[in-house]
Amino acid sequence: MTIKDNSSEIAILTSKLDEIVKLLATTVPTPSAPPDFDRADAFVFQPNPLGLIPVEKVNRVDISLLKGVDHSKKMLMENTKRFANNLPANNVLLWGARGMGKSSLVKSAHAAINEAYSDRPGFRLLNLIEIHREDIEALPLLMNELRGKPYNFIIFCDDLSFDGDDTSYKSLKAALDGGIEGRPENVLFYATSNRRHLLPRDMMENERSTAIHASEAVEEKVSLSDRFGLWIGFHKCSQDEYLDMIYGYVEHFKLKIDQEQLRAKALEWSTTRGARSGRVAWQFIQDLAGSLGQTLR
């Protein structure tokens, strides 16, 4: 009787152990085939199986069409150009008003630098890798995978911010500092956010009220933004800047419409939206082209 009881218990225990092994296996990233960096210059990172998915056609506009952000454009282009030419460059945080072209500028600058400098001696092809906000904890692993590769990489995270009890910002801090090895020389991190400090004020104030050393807790939160050597701010555009965006798109896509009629329609569109921004301008152009029966190519 005892032997049967023991056999039953062993069978149950073995079954439970098998379940645990299967569960643990799903949490360990499975390496995929090495990416072909000659096939594309833009990729999307996936954590499991660990790999980079090539993007054949990136959703971006020509950098000349980004109006009203001239100073921001100049700063980002200069930093990116230095990096591509193996000179010191900084991680970049693009922060500020919604719809003013933060993510568009990153993608356009990447393309512009590759096109303008690809035939220069010493230039290293820039690869843009998008990492989703929910995968940010895998950032240190991704950086290690890229270390030593014969290419330069910009890891890009759009709309980066942290809320509530989210502690994944610590992974980002560790990755930006690079730990004991330092950040890979061939990797930079670009992020966009509506917040300059990436964490909401109420979250930082809550840390202040509950911590033994309140000032130290808040410093830890704020110090995340300090890991970005370059902060580029974006602000709401004026009416003239908004119209410049519209005129630039109309000229680029050769849309056939009277100038006065275009101005009136563009201002009416922004009034109904209650905002003026690059995004609103592009949405107007899409509506205008559709009403004119023209394509945007």
FIVO-884552 format. One record per residue: z, x, y of N, C-alpha, C in turn; residue number from 1; residue in one letter. Coordinates in Angstrom, 2 decimals, padded with zeros to 5 digits. Layout:
BEGIN
REC      nz      nx      ny     caz     cax     cay      cz      cx      cy  nr rest
REC       Z       X       Y       Z       X       Y       Z       X       Y NUM    a
...
END
This chain:
BEGIN
REC      nz      nx      ny     caz     cax     cay      cz      cx      cy  nr rest
REC  000.00  000.83 -001.20  000.00  000.00  000.00  000.00  000.87  001.25   1    m
REC  000.76  001.92  001.20  000.87  002.83  002.34 -000.46  003.52  002.61   2    t
REC -001.15  003.94  001.51 -002.44  004.63  001.64 -003.46  003.70  002.30   3    i
REC -003.49  002.39  001.88 -004.42  001.44  002.47 -004.13  001.23  003.95   4    k
REC -002.83  001.10  004.29 -002.45  000.92  005.68 -002.90  002.10  006.53   5    d
REC -002.67  003.32  005.99 -003.08  004.53  006.72 -004.59  004.58  006.89   6    n
REC -005.33  004.20  005.86 -006.79  004.21  005.94 -007.27  003.25  007.02   7    s
REC -006.62  002.10  007.10 -007.00  001.11  008.11 -006.73  001.63  009.52   8    s
REC -005.56  002.27  009.68 -005.20  002.81  010.99 -006.15  003.94  011.39   9    e
REC -006.52  004.79  010.42 -007.43  005.89  010.71 -008.81  005.37  011.11  10    i
REC -009.26  004.31  010.42 -010.55  003.72  010.75 -010.56  003.15  012.17  11    a
REC -009.46  002.49  012.55 -009.36  001.93  013.90 -009.33  003.04  014.95  12    i
REC -008.54  004.10  014.64 -008.44  005.23  015.57 -009.79  005.93  015.75  13    l
REC -010.50  006.11  014.63 -011.82  006.75  014.69 -012.79  005.93  015.54  14    t
REC -012.74  004.61  015.37 -013.60  003.73  016.14 -013.30  003.85  017.63  15    s
REC -011.99  003.88  017.97 -011.60  004.01  019.37 -012.05  005.35  019.95  16    k
REC -011.92  006.42  019.17 -012.35  007.74  019.63 -013.85  007.78  019.88  17    l
REC -014.60  007.14  019.01 -016.06  007.07  019.18 -016.41  006.36  020.48  18    d
REC -015.68  005.30  020.79 -015.92  004.57  022.03 -015.62  005.43  023.24  19    e
REC -014.53  006.22  023.17 -014.16  007.10  024.27 -015.22  008.18  024.48  20    i
REC -015.71  008.75  023.38 -016.75  009.78  023.46 -018.01  009.23  024.12  21    v
REC -018.42  008.01  023.74 -019.60  007.39  024.33 -019.40  007.14  025.82  22    k
REC -018.20  006.71  026.19 -017.90  006.43  027.59 -017.95  007.71  028.42  23    l
REC -017.36  008.78  027.88 -017.37  010.06  028.60 -018.79  010.60  028.73  24    l
REC -019.61  010.36  027.73 -020.99  010.86  027.77 -021.77  010.25  028.91  25    a
REC -021.44  008.99  029.27 -022.16  008.32  030.36 -021.77  008.86  031.72  26    t
REC -020.63  009.54  031.82 -020.18  010.07  033.11 -020.66  011.49  033.36  27    t
REC -021.22  012.14  032.38 -021.71  013.52  032.54 -023.19  013.48  032.87  28    v
REC -023.61  014.02  034.03 -025.02  014.00  034.40 -025.89  014.69  033.35  29    p
REC -026.97  014.02  032.98 -027.91  014.59  032.03 -029.03  015.28  032.79  30    t
REC -029.24  016.57  032.59 -030.29  017.25  033.34 -031.68  016.74  032.95  31    p
REC -032.54  016.57  033.95 -033.90  016.14  033.68 -034.83  017.34  033.81  32    s
REC -036.13  017.10  033.69 -037.10  018.19  033.79 -037.05  018.79  035.18  33    a
REC -037.25  020.12  035.31 -037.23  020.77  036.62 -038.30  020.16  037.54  34    p
REC -037.98  019.95  038.82 -038.96  019.37  039.74 -040.10  020.34  040.03  35    p
REC -041.28  019.80  040.29 -042.43  020.60  040.65 -042.53  020.61  042.18  36    d
REC -042.04  021.69  042.81 -042.01  021.76  044.26 -043.38  022.02  044.86  37    f
REC -044.39  022.27  044.02 -045.76  022.42  044.51 -046.49  021.07  044.51  38    d
REC -045.89  020.09  043.88 -046.51  018.77  043.78 -046.28  017.92  045.03  39    r
REC -045.13  018.10  045.63 -044.77  017.32  046.82 -043.78  018.12  047.65  40    a
REC -043.59  017.69  048.91 -042.61  018.37  049.75 -041.47  017.42  050.14  41    d
REC -041.41  016.27  049.47 -040.32  015.32  049.71 -039.88  014.72  048.37  42    a
REC -038.57  014.57  048.22 -038.01  014.10  046.95 -036.83  013.18  047.22  43    f
REC -036.51  012.36  046.22 -035.30  011.54  046.26 -034.39  012.02  045.13  44    v
REC -033.14  012.30  045.46 -032.18  012.81  044.49 -031.61  011.67  043.66  45    f
REC -031.55  011.87  042.33 -030.86  010.93  041.46 -029.79  011.70  040.68  46    q
REC -028.56  011.16  040.62 -027.46  011.90  040.01 -027.45  011.87  038.49  47    p
REC -027.99  010.81  037.88 -027.91  010.71  036.42 -029.06  009.86  035.87  48    n
REC -030.02  010.51  035.17 -030.02  011.94  034.85 -030.29  012.78  036.10  49    p
REC -029.65  013.91  036.17 -029.74  014.77  037.34 -031.18  015.20  037.57  50    l
REC -031.73  014.88  038.72 -033.11  015.26  038.97 -033.57  014.88  040.37  51    g
REC -034.80  015.30  040.68 -035.44  015.02  041.96 -036.75  014.29  041.69  52    l
REC -036.88  013.11  042.28 -038.07  012.30  042.10 -039.04  012.58  043.24  53    i
REC -040.25  013.09  042.96 -041.19  013.39  044.05 -041.67  012.13  044.77  54    p
REC -041.84  012.24  046.08 -042.35  011.15  046.90 -043.76  011.53  047.33  55    v
REC -044.75  010.83  046.82 -046.14  011.19  047.10 -046.51  010.91  048.56  56    e
REC -046.02  009.79  049.10 -046.32  009.43  050.48 -045.04  009.03  051.20  57    k
REC -044.64  009.84  052.16 -043.39  009.59  052.88 -043.62  008.54  053.98  58    v
REC -042.69  007.62  054.12 -042.75  006.59  055.15 -042.32  007.20  056.49  59    n
REC -043.30  007.64  057.27 -042.98  008.27  058.56 -044.13  008.07  059.53  60    r
REC -043.86  008.34  060.80 -044.87  008.26  061.85 -045.08  009.65  062.42  61    v
REC -046.21  009.83  063.10 -046.47  011.11  063.76 -045.41  011.35  064.83  62    d
REC -044.96  012.58  064.92 -043.86  012.89  065.84 -044.23  012.62  067.29  63    i
REC -045.51  012.65  067.62 -045.95  012.38  068.99 -045.69  010.94  069.40  64    s
REC -045.51  010.05  068.43 -045.29  008.64  068.73 -043.82  008.31  068.99  65    l
REC -042.94  009.27  068.81 -041.51  009.03  069.07 -041.23  009.30  070.54  66    l
REC -041.12  008.24  071.31 -040.93  008.33  072.75 -039.47  008.08  073.14  67    k
REC -039.10  008.57  074.30 -037.77  008.33  074.85 -036.67  009.16  074.22  68    g
REC -037.04  010.11  073.36 -036.05  010.97  072.70 -036.49  012.44  072.80  69    v
REC -037.08  012.77  073.94 -037.69  014.10  074.09 -036.69  015.24  073.89  70    d
REC -035.50  015.10  074.49 -034.49  016.18  074.37 -034.02  016.30  072.93  71    h
REC -033.76  015.18  072.29 -033.33  015.18  070.89 -034.41  015.78  070.00  72    s
REC -035.65  015.41  070.27 -036.78  015.93  069.50 -036.87  017.45  069.63  73    k
REC -036.73  017.94  070.85 -036.81  019.38  071.09 -035.71  020.13  070.34  74    k
REC -034.49  019.61  070.37 -033.36  020.26  069.70 -033.56  020.31  068.19  75    m
REC -033.97  019.18  067.61 -034.13  019.14  066.15 -035.31  020.00  065.70  76    l
REC -036.40  019.97  066.44 -037.57  020.78  066.09 -037.23  022.27  066.14  77    m
REC -036.49  022.69  067.14 -036.14  024.10  067.27 -035.24  024.55  066.12  78    e
REC -034.26  023.74  065.78 -033.35  024.08  064.68 -034.11  024.15  063.35  79    n
REC -035.01  023.18  063.14 -035.78  023.12  061.89 -036.77  024.28  061.80  80    t
REC -037.37  024.63  062.93 -038.31  025.74  062.95 -037.62  027.06  062.60  81    k
REC -036.44  027.27  063.15 -035.69  028.49  062.83 -035.39  028.56  061.34  82    r
REC -034.95  027.45  060.79 -034.61  027.40  059.37 -035.83  027.73  058.50  83    f
REC -036.98  027.15  058.85 -038.20  027.38  058.08 -038.65  028.84  058.15  84    a
REC -038.29  029.51  059.22 -038.65  030.91  059.38 -037.51  031.86  059.00  85    n
REC -036.58  031.33  058.20 -035.48  032.12  057.63 -034.56  032.73  058.69  86    n
REC -034.40  032.02  059.79 -033.46  032.41  060.84 -032.23  031.51  060.76  87    l
REC -031.09  031.93  061.33 -029.89  031.09  061.27 -030.14  029.72  061.91  88    p
REC -029.63  028.69  061.25 -029.76  027.31  061.75 -028.54  026.51  061.32  89    a
REC -028.36  025.35  061.94 -027.15  024.55  061.73 -027.43  023.26  060.95  90    n
REC -026.39  022.79  060.25 -026.40  021.41  059.77 -026.43  020.50  060.98  91    n
REC -027.09  019.34  060.85 -027.30  018.48  062.02 -026.79  017.06  061.76  92    v
REC -026.07  016.53  062.73 -025.66  015.13  062.72 -026.38  014.42  063.86  93    l
REC -027.24  013.47  063.54 -027.93  012.66  064.53 -027.19  011.33  064.62  94    l
REC -026.58  011.06  065.76 -025.71  009.90  065.86 -026.07  009.07  067.10  95    w
REC -025.69  007.80  067.08 -025.87  006.99  068.27 -026.51  005.65  068.02  96    g
REC -027.19  005.14  069.05 -027.70  003.77  069.08 -028.62  003.46  067.91  97    a
REC -028.51  002.24  067.41 -029.34  001.79  066.30 -030.80  001.70  066.73  98    r
REC -031.69  001.99  065.80 -033.11  001.76  066.02 -033.80  002.69  066.98  99    g
REC -033.14  003.80  067.35 -033.74  004.72  068.32 -034.43  005.91  067.67 100    m
REC -034.68  005.85  066.37 -035.54  006.85  065.74 -034.84  008.04  065.14 101    g
REC -033.57  007.90  064.77 -032.84  009.04  064.20 -033.47  009.49  062.89 102    k
REC -033.60  008.56  061.94 -034.17  008.93  060.64 -035.67  009.22  060.76 103    s
REC -036.37  008.50  061.63 -037.80  008.76  061.84 -038.02  010.18  062.35 104    s
REC -037.12  010.65  063.22 -037.26  011.98  063.77 -037.08  013.05  062.70 105    l
REC -036.14  012.86  061.80 -035.92  013.83  060.72 -037.18  013.96  059.87 106    v
REC -037.73  012.82  059.46 -038.91  012.84  058.58 -040.14  013.38  059.31 107    k
REC -040.28  013.03  060.59 -041.43  013.50  061.35 -041.34  014.99  061.67 108    s
REC -040.14  015.46  061.98 -039.95  016.88  062.27 -040.25  017.72  061.04 109    a
REC -039.82  017.25  059.89 -040.09  017.95  058.63 -041.60  018.13  058.43 110    h
REC -042.36  017.05  058.62 -043.82  017.11  058.44 -044.47  018.00  059.50 111    a
REC -044.00  017.88  060.74 -044.60  018.64  061.84 -044.41  020.15  061.66 112    a
REC -043.22  020.54  061.23 -042.95  021.97  061.03 -043.78  022.52  059.87 113    i
REC -043.85  021.80  058.78 -044.66  022.26  057.64 -046.13  022.41  058.03 114    n
REC -046.61  021.47  058.83 -048.02  021.51  059.23 -048.31  022.63  060.22 115    e
REC -047.38  022.84  061.15 -047.62  023.80  062.23 -047.42  025.26  061.82 116    a
REC -046.52  025.49  060.86 -046.14  026.88  060.57 -046.43  027.33  059.15 117    y
REC -047.08  026.50  058.36 -047.27  026.84  056.94 -048.09  028.10  056.72 118    s
REC -048.92  028.49  057.69 -049.75  029.69  057.50 -049.16  030.92  058.18 119    d
REC -047.94  030.81  058.71 -047.30  031.95  059.38 -046.65  032.88  058.36 120    r
REC -046.71  034.19  058.58 -046.03  035.14  057.67 -044.52  034.89  057.65 121    p
REC -043.94  034.90  056.48 -042.49  034.72  056.34 -042.04  033.28  056.30 122    g
REC -042.97  032.34  056.53 -042.60  030.92  056.50 -042.36  030.47  055.06 123    f
REC -041.30  029.68  054.87 -041.01  029.12  053.55 -041.17  027.60  053.63 124    r
REC -041.95  027.04  052.72 -042.20  025.62  052.72 -040.89  024.84  052.75 125    l
REC -040.84  023.86  053.63 -039.65  023.00  053.74 -039.78  021.81  052.81 126    l
REC -038.79  021.59  051.98 -038.73  020.41  051.13 -037.62  019.49  051.65 127    n
REC -037.97  018.23  051.81 -037.01  017.23  052.27 -036.49  016.46  051.06 128    l
REC -035.16  016.44  050.89 -034.55  015.74  049.76 -033.61  014.67  050.31 129    i
REC -033.92  013.42  049.99 -033.06  012.32  050.43 -031.98  012.07  049.38 130    e
REC -030.73  012.01  049.84 -029.62  011.66  048.96 -028.99  010.38  049.50 131    i
REC -028.78  009.41  048.63 -028.22  008.14  049.06 -026.72  008.27  049.32 132    h
REC -026.24  007.44  050.21 -024.83  007.48  050.61 -023.90  007.38  049.40 133    r
REC -024.24  006.53  048.44 -023.34  006.33  047.29 -023.34  007.52  046.32 134    e
REC -024.28  008.46  046.51 -024.35  009.63  045.63 -023.79  010.89  046.28 135    d
REC -023.12  010.73  047.41 -022.71  011.89  048.20 -021.73  012.79  047.44 136    i
REC -020.99  012.22  046.47 -020.04  013.04  045.70 -020.77  014.07  044.84 137    e
REC -022.05  013.83  044.57 -022.84  014.77  043.77 -023.50  015.85  044.63 138    a
REC -023.24  015.83  045.94 -023.88  016.79  046.84 -023.59  018.25  046.48 139    l
REC -022.34  018.63  046.16 -022.09  020.03  045.78 -022.91  020.45  044.56 140    p
REC -023.07  019.54  043.60 -023.87  019.83  042.41 -025.33  020.05  042.77 141    l
REC -025.85  019.22  043.66 -027.24  019.36  044.10 -027.44  020.69  044.82 142    l
REC -026.52  021.06  045.68 -026.65  022.32  046.42 -026.67  023.52  045.47 143    m
REC -025.86  023.46  044.44 -025.85  024.55  043.46 -027.18  024.65  042.72 144    n
REC -027.80  023.50  042.44 -029.09  023.48  041.76 -030.19  024.12  042.62 145    e
REC -030.05  023.99  043.94 -031.08  024.50  044.85 -030.87  025.96  045.23 146    l
REC -029.68  026.46  045.00 -029.36  027.83  045.40 -030.31  028.83  044.72 147    r
REC -030.90  029.71  045.53 -031.74  030.77  044.99 -033.19  030.39  044.74 148    g
REC -033.55  029.11  044.94 -034.94  028.70  044.75 -035.81  029.31  045.87 149    k
REC -037.09  029.59  045.60 -037.95  030.22  046.61 -038.50  029.23  047.64 150    p
REC -037.72  028.26  048.01 -038.09  027.27  049.01 -036.87  027.01  049.89 151    y
REC -037.12  026.44  051.07 -036.04  025.97  051.92 -035.93  024.46  051.79 152    n
REC -034.69  023.95  051.80 -034.45  022.53  051.56 -033.63  021.91  052.68 153    f
REC -034.07  020.76  053.15 -033.26  019.93  054.03 -032.80  018.73  053.21 154    i
REC -031.50  018.64  052.98 -030.94  017.47  052.29 -030.61  016.44  053.37 155    i
REC -031.15  015.25  053.20 -031.08  014.23  054.25 -030.36  012.98  053.74 156    f
REC -029.33  012.56  054.49 -028.62  011.32  054.16 -028.69  010.39  055.36 157    c
REC -029.29  009.24  055.17 -029.47  008.28  056.26 -028.29  007.31  056.31 158    d
REC -027.87  007.01  057.54 -026.80  006.02  057.77 -025.52  006.41  057.04 159    d
REC -025.06  007.61  057.28 -023.86  008.13  056.62 -022.60  007.71  057.36 160    l
REC -021.66  007.11  056.64 -020.35  006.77  057.21 -019.41  006.49  056.05 161    s
REC -018.12  006.43  056.36 -017.10  006.23  055.32 -016.13  005.15  055.79 162    f
REC -015.69  004.33  054.85 -014.79  003.23  055.18 -013.61  003.16  054.22 163    d
REC -012.56  002.50  054.68 -011.42  002.17  053.82 -010.82  003.36  053.11 164    g
REC -010.69  003.22  051.79 -010.05  004.26  050.98 -011.07  005.25  050.40 165    d
REC -012.27  005.24  050.92 -013.33  006.12  050.42 -012.95  007.58  050.69 166    d
REC -012.84  008.36  049.63 -012.47  009.77  049.77 -013.64  010.71  049.48 167    t
REC -014.85  010.15  049.31 -015.99  011.00  049.00 -016.35  011.92  050.16 168    s
REC -015.81  011.64  051.37 -016.08  012.53  052.49 -015.55  013.95  052.20 169    y
REC -014.58  014.07  051.30 -014.06  015.39  050.96 -015.10  016.21  050.21 170    k
REC -015.93  015.54  049.39 -017.03  016.23  048.72 -018.03  016.74  049.73 171    s
REC -018.27  015.95  050.77 -019.20  016.37  051.81 -018.66  017.57  052.57 172    l
REC -017.37  017.54  052.89 -016.77  018.67  053.59 -016.89  019.95  052.76 173    k
REC -016.61  019.84  051.47 -016.68  021.02  050.59 -018.11  021.54  050.51 174    a
REC -019.08  020.63  050.44 -020.47  021.05  050.33 -020.96  021.72  051.62 175    a
REC -020.56  021.19  052.77 -021.01  021.76  054.03 -020.41  023.14  054.27 176    l
REC -019.19  023.35  053.79 -018.57  024.67  053.90 -019.07  025.62  052.83 177    d
REC -019.42  025.07  051.66 -019.97  025.89  050.59 -018.96  026.52  049.68 178    g
REC -017.65  026.27  049.91 -016.62  026.83  049.03 -016.61  028.34  049.03 179    g
REC -016.22  028.92  047.92 -016.04  030.37  047.84 -017.39  031.11  047.90 180    i
REC -018.48  030.45  047.47 -019.80  031.09  047.51 -020.48  030.95  048.86 181    e
REC -020.02  030.00  049.66 -020.68  029.71  050.92 -021.86  028.78  050.70 182    g
REC -022.32  028.16  051.77 -023.46  027.27  051.66 -024.72  028.06  051.31 183    r
REC -025.55  027.56  050.40 -026.79  028.28  050.06 -027.62  028.55  051.32 184    p
REC -028.17  029.76  051.43 -028.93  030.12  052.61 -030.20  029.30  052.76 185    e
REC -030.67  028.74  051.66 -031.93  027.98  051.71 -031.71  026.48  051.78 186    n
REC -030.51  026.05  052.18 -030.19  024.62  052.23 -029.53  024.27  053.56 187    v
REC -030.03  023.20  054.20 -029.37  022.60  055.36 -029.14  021.12  055.06 188    l
REC -028.17  020.54  055.76 -027.85  019.12  055.57 -028.04  018.40  056.89 189    f
REC -028.92  017.38  056.90 -029.15  016.54  058.06 -028.66  015.12  057.72 190    y
REC -027.93  014.53  058.64 -027.42  013.17  058.42 -027.58  012.34  059.68 191    a
REC -027.81  011.04  059.51 -027.82  010.12  060.65 -026.64  009.16  060.51 192    t
REC -026.13  008.72  061.64 -025.00  007.80  061.62 -024.90  007.12  062.97 193    s
REC -024.39  005.90  062.97 -024.10  005.22  064.23 -022.81  005.75  064.85 194    n
REC -022.02  006.48  064.05 -020.72  006.99  064.51 -020.77  008.50  064.70 195    r
REC -020.19  008.96  065.76 -020.16  010.40  065.99 -019.18  011.09  065.04 196    r
REC -018.10  010.40  064.68 -017.08  011.01  063.82 -017.15  010.51  062.37 197    h
REC -018.14  009.70  062.04 -018.43  009.25  060.67 -017.38  008.32  060.08 198    l
REC -016.17  008.34  060.62 -015.11  007.47  060.12 -014.68  006.52  061.23 199    l
REC -014.40  005.24  060.92 -014.01  004.29  061.96 -012.65  004.62  062.55 200    p
REC -012.48  004.24  063.83 -011.24  004.55  064.53 -010.01  003.95  063.83 201    r
REC -010.14  002.70  063.31 -008.97  002.07  062.67 -008.55  002.82  061.42 202    d
REC -009.52  003.46  060.73 -009.18  004.24  059.55 -008.38  005.48  059.95 203    m
REC -008.81  006.12  061.03 -008.08  007.31  061.49 -006.69  006.94  062.01 204    m
REC -006.60  005.79  062.70 -005.30  005.37  063.23 -004.36  004.98  062.11 205    e
REC -004.90  004.40  061.02 -004.07  004.07  059.86 -003.51  005.33  059.22 206    n
REC -004.36  006.38  059.15 -003.88  007.66  058.62 -002.75  008.19  059.50 207    e
REC -002.89  008.01  060.81 -001.87  008.51  061.73 -000.53  007.81  061.51 208    r
REC -000.57  006.49  061.24  000.66  005.70  061.14  001.38  005.91  059.82 209    s
REC  000.65  006.30  058.75  001.26  006.40  057.43  001.55  007.83  057.00 210    t
REC  000.97  008.82  057.68  001.14  010.20  057.26  002.47  010.78  057.73 211    a
REC  002.96  011.75  056.98  004.18  012.45  057.40  003.90  013.26  058.66 212    i
REC  002.76  013.95  058.65  002.32  014.67  059.84  001.04  013.98  060.33 213    h
REC  001.23  013.02  061.23  000.12  012.16  061.64 -001.04  012.94  062.23 214    a
REC -000.75  013.90  063.08 -001.82  014.64  063.74 -002.67  015.41  062.75 215    s
REC -002.02  015.93  061.69 -002.77  016.68  060.68 -003.70  015.77  059.89 216    e
REC -003.25  014.55  059.61 -004.08  013.60  058.87 -005.33  013.23  059.66 217    a
REC -005.15  012.99  060.96 -006.29  012.65  061.80 -007.23  013.84  061.95 218    v
REC -006.68  015.04  062.08 -007.50  016.24  062.19 -008.40  016.40  060.97 219    e
REC -007.88  016.07  059.78 -008.69  016.20  058.58 -009.89  015.27  058.63 220    e
REC -009.69  014.06  059.17 -010.79  013.10  059.27 -011.83  013.56  060.29 221    k
REC -011.36  013.94  061.48 -012.26  014.34  062.55 -013.00  015.62  062.20 222    v
REC -012.36  016.49  061.42 -012.95  017.79  061.13 -014.23  017.68  060.30 223    s
REC -014.47  016.52  059.70 -015.71  016.35  058.95 -016.91  016.53  059.87 224    l
REC -016.89  015.89  061.03 -017.99  016.03  061.98 -018.13  017.46  062.48 225    s
REC -017.03  018.19  062.50 -017.07  019.58  062.97 -017.86  020.48  062.04 226    d
REC -018.10  020.03  060.81 -018.90  020.83  059.87 -020.37  020.84  060.27 227    r
REC -020.76  019.92  061.13 -022.13  019.90  061.63 -022.18  020.75  062.91 228    f
REC -022.94  021.83  062.86 -023.00  022.71  064.02 -023.76  022.12  065.18 229    g
REC -024.64  021.16  064.90 -025.47  020.57  065.95 -025.31  019.06  065.93 230    l
REC -024.84  018.51  067.05 -024.74  017.06  067.22 -025.85  016.63  068.16 231    w
REC -026.66  015.67  067.75 -027.74  015.17  068.60 -027.51  013.69  068.84 232    i
REC -027.28  013.32  070.10 -026.96  011.94  070.45 -028.20  011.12  070.81 233    g
REC -028.18  009.85  070.43 -029.26  008.91  070.75 -028.65  007.73  071.50 234    f
REC -029.29  007.37  072.60 -028.74  006.30  073.44 -029.79  005.21  073.63 235    h
REC -029.35  004.04  074.07 -030.26  002.92  074.28 -031.32  003.30  075.30 236    k
REC -032.54  002.81  075.07 -033.64  003.20  075.94 -033.78  002.24  077.12 237    c
REC -034.41  002.73  078.18 -034.69  001.91  079.36 -035.94  001.06  079.10 238    s
REC -036.22  000.17  080.04 -037.42 -000.65  079.92 -038.68  000.22  079.95 239    q
REC -038.70  001.22  080.84 -039.87  002.09  080.94 -040.08  002.88  079.64 240    d
REC -039.00  003.37  079.04 -039.12  004.11  077.79 -039.60  003.20  076.67 241    e
REC -039.10  001.97  076.65 -039.55  000.99  075.65 -041.05  000.73  075.78 242    y
REC -041.53  000.54  077.02 -042.95  000.30  077.24 -043.79  001.53  076.90 243    l
REC -043.25  002.72  077.14 -043.96  003.94  076.76 -044.18  003.99  075.24 244    d
REC -043.18  003.56  074.50 -043.32  003.49  073.04 -044.45  002.54  072.66 245    m
REC -044.47  001.38  073.29 -045.50  000.37  073.01 -046.88  000.92  073.33 246    i
REC -047.03  001.51  074.52 -048.33  002.03  074.93 -048.80  003.14  074.00 247    y
REC -047.87  003.97  073.56 -048.22  005.05  072.65 -048.75  004.54  071.32 248    g
REC -048.10  003.52  070.77 -048.55  002.93  069.51 -049.92  002.26  069.68 249    y
REC -050.10  001.53  070.78 -051.36  000.82  071.01 -052.53  001.80  071.11 250    v
REC -052.30  002.91  071.82 -053.35  003.91  071.95 -053.64  004.59  070.61 251    e
REC -052.57  004.92  069.87 -052.73  005.62  068.61 -053.50  004.77  067.59 252    h
REC -053.16  003.49  067.52 -053.79  002.62  066.53 -055.01  001.88  067.08 253    f
REC -055.35  002.17  068.35 -056.56  001.60  068.98 -056.55  000.06  068.91 254    k
REC -055.42 -000.51  069.30 -055.32 -001.97  069.34 -055.98 -002.50  070.61 255    l
REC -056.80 -003.52  070.48 -057.60 -004.03  071.59 -056.87 -005.18  072.27 256    k
REC -056.28 -004.87  073.44 -055.55 -005.89  074.21 -055.48 -005.45  075.66 257    i
REC -055.55 -006.41  076.57 -055.46 -006.13  077.99 -054.07 -005.56  078.33 258    d
REC -054.03 -004.60  079.26 -052.78 -003.91  079.59 -051.72 -004.84  080.14 259    q
REC -052.10 -005.72  081.03 -051.12 -006.65  081.62 -050.60 -007.64  080.58 260    e
REC -051.49 -008.11  079.74 -051.09 -009.02  078.67 -050.16 -008.31  077.69 261    q
REC -050.47 -007.05  077.39 -049.63 -006.25  076.49 -048.23 -006.10  077.06 262    l
REC -048.14 -005.77  078.36 -046.84 -005.57  079.00 -046.01 -006.86  078.94 263    r
REC -046.63 -007.98  079.26 -045.92 -009.26  079.27 -045.42 -009.62  077.87 264    a
REC -046.27 -009.44  076.88 -045.89 -009.76  075.50 -044.77 -008.85  075.01 265    k
REC -044.86 -007.56  075.34 -043.84 -006.59  074.89 -042.48 -006.90  075.49 266    a
REC -042.46 -007.26  076.79 -041.19 -007.58  077.44 -040.61 -008.89  076.90 267    l
REC -041.48 -009.86  076.64 -041.01 -011.12  076.06 -040.40 -010.88  074.67 268    e
REC -041.05 -010.00  073.90 -040.55 -009.69  072.55 -039.14 -009.08  072.61 269    w
REC -038.96 -008.12  073.53 -037.64 -007.47  073.63 -036.58 -008.44  074.12 270    s
REC -036.98 -009.38  074.98 -036.03 -010.37  075.49 -035.57 -011.30  074.38 271    t
REC -036.50 -011.75  073.54 -036.13 -012.63  072.43 -035.27 -011.92  071.40 272    t
REC -035.46 -010.61  071.27 -034.64 -009.83  070.34 -033.30 -009.43  070.95 273    r
REC -033.20 -009.49  072.25 -031.96 -009.11  072.93 -031.69 -007.62  072.87 274    g
REC -032.76 -006.82  072.72 -032.56 -005.37  072.61 -033.88 -004.65  072.89 275    a
REC -033.76 -003.39  073.30 -034.90 -002.51  073.43 -034.61 -001.25  072.64 276    r
REC -035.50 -000.90  071.70 -035.33  000.31  070.91 -036.66  000.66  070.27 277    s
REC -036.70  001.82  069.63 -037.89  002.22  068.91 -038.21  001.26  067.78 278    g
REC -037.18  000.76  067.11 -037.39 -000.17  066.00 -037.99 -001.49  066.50 279    r
REC -037.44 -001.99  067.61 -037.96 -003.23  068.20 -039.42 -003.04  068.63 280    v
REC -039.72 -001.87  069.21 -041.10 -001.59  069.63 -042.04 -001.59  068.44 281    a
REC -041.63 -000.97  067.34 -042.48 -000.92  066.14 -042.67 -002.31  065.54 282    w
REC -041.61 -003.12  065.54 -041.72 -004.48  065.02 -042.69 -005.31  065.87 283    q
REC -042.66 -005.08  067.18 -043.62 -005.77  068.07 -045.05 -005.35  067.75 284    f
REC -045.26 -004.04  067.54 -046.60 -003.53  067.24 -047.13 -004.13  065.93 285    i
REC -046.26 -004.26  064.95 -046.68 -004.89  063.69 -047.10 -006.33  063.91 286    q
REC -046.33 -007.06  064.70 -046.66 -008.45  065.00 -047.95 -008.53  065.80 287    d
REC -048.11 -007.64  066.77 -049.29 -007.64  067.61 -050.55 -007.34  066.80 288    l
REC -050.49 -006.31  065.97 -051.64 -005.94  065.16 -052.04 -007.08  064.22 289    a
REC -051.04 -007.75  063.65 -051.32 -008.88  062.77 -052.01 -010.01  063.51 290    g
REC -051.53 -010.31  064.73 -052.12 -011.40  065.51 -053.54 -011.06  065.97 291    s
REC -053.82 -009.76  066.14 -055.16 -009.32  066.55 -056.10 -009.15  065.36 292    l
REC -055.56 -009.27  064.15 -056.37 -009.08  062.96 -056.77 -007.64  062.73 293    g
REC -055.92 -006.70  063.21 -056.21 -005.28  063.05 -055.18 -004.62  062.13 294    q
REC -055.57 -003.55  061.49 -054.66 -002.82  060.59 -054.03 -001.65  061.32 295    t
REC -052.90 -001.16  060.81 -052.22 -000.01  061.39 -052.46  001.19  060.48 296    l
REC -053.52  001.93  060.73 -053.88  003.09  059.92 -054.17  004.28  060.81 297    r
END
